[in-house]
Amino acid sequence: MAGRLDGKTAIVFGAGSSGPGWGNGKATAVTFAREGAKVIAVDIALPAAEETAAIIAGEGGAVIALAADVTDLASVEAATATALQYFGAVDILHNNVGVVVNGSPIDLAEADFTRAIDINLGSVYRTCRCLLPHFIARKQGVIINIASLAAIRFVGYPYFSYYASKAAIVQATSALAVQYAPYRIRANSILPGLIDTPMIYKQIAGNYASIDEMVAARNRAVPLGRMGTAFDIAHAAAFLASDDARFITGIALPVDGGQSVAVPMG
């Protein structure tokens, strides 16, 4: 059976995983390939991108792995140029890079605040700066930006810079959708809720007394009774990237097990 992304090429920034298992970007890159897309797997850590690429290649997919630092415009430009040289065209830009930095405005160092904004929001600016001219010239393209439920809700953690940067991504994506609609470019964001990925064990676990407590608390917070998986995010991304979503642009799609519409009950 033909995949929904047959004939498409996708560049995924943040395609590696921050630890063993499946991160959102890794799962999305593999899902895009399983749907028929050729994939450029990009990560700041080349071995992580190569691990993702090896899975895709092992399943018969077309893929290249590249290293790029999304806080460095020249690095993103180089990755984009290599992708275009290798595959000739790019149809889908998927932005998955993100970092969680704990701290309120009172106790968050300015350098850490700036770093979080530069990574989470600056990555979207730089990748769009590099890919939009290509999309405009071809009069087609899809942009998917991974935001967070934290863009629209306080989710219980003290990470001011994360809330701010992810909220900005949602509005920036809406602006992209409207401004570039005449060029048949679609732009949407995904708002993951509480997702069980390697990142939470590195960047969020410190907010709890133990790993088990973290997992149990996060499961309880979701109306469906469990955290999501990286593939829940990947499947949403594959839909938005496909022609099944050809009349959908400018949305912020919660993938959160109902958490965004629930009232916490103590």
Secondary structure as UniProt FT lines:
FT   TURN            4..7
FT   STRAND          9..13
FT   HELIX           24..34
FT   TURN            35..36
FT   STRAND          38..43
FT   HELIX           46..58
FT   TURN            59..60
FT   STRAND          63..67
FT   TURN            70..71
FT   HELIX           73..87
FT   STRAND          92..95
FT   TURN            105..107
FT   HELIX           110..120
FT   HELIX           122..138
FT   STRAND          141..146
FT   HELIX           149..151
FT   HELIX           160..179
FT   HELIX           181..183
FT   STRAND          185..192
FT   HELIX           198..203
FT   HELIX           205..207
FT   HELIX           211..221
FT   TURN            223..224
FT   HELIX           230..241
FT   HELIX           243..245
FT   TURN            246..247
FT   STRAND          252..255
FT   TURN            257..258
FT   HELIX           259..261
//
